[in-house]
Amino acid sequence: MTTTPMQLTHHCRNCDAHHPLHRVRQCIPADNTPEGEVEVMVCPTCGSYDLEQLLEAGHAE
């Protein structure tokens, strides 16, 4: 059985950690939205909201 490596999709500018999307995505209650919740990105290491989405480099080796 082979496993695929987890794709790192987000970088925390506060603690310099890298995480996959499922680790940073959180839904929190928001009464003022039609869905009743809002999606936010939070670093699971330090709790910072200062995350950037990583882009795949086509020229990487």
GIWOVEN-V587569 format. One line per field, one symbol per residue. ss: DSSP state (~ for helix, > for strand, _ for the rest). psi: psi as a letter, one per 30 degrees, with the letter a starting at -180 (. if undefined). burial: I if it has 16 or more other ideal C-beta (glycine too) atoms within 10 Angstrom, else O. A space follows every 50 residues. Layout:
ss->???
psi->???
burial->???
//
This chain:
ss->_________>>>_____>>_~~~~>>>>>_______>>>>>_________ >>>________
psi->kkkkkkkkfkkkfegglkllefffkkkkkjfglefglkklkkkfefgkgi kkkkkkkfgk.
burial->OOOOOOOOIIIIOOOOIOIOOOIIOOOOOOOOOOOOOOOOIIIOOOOOOO IOOOOOOOOOO
//
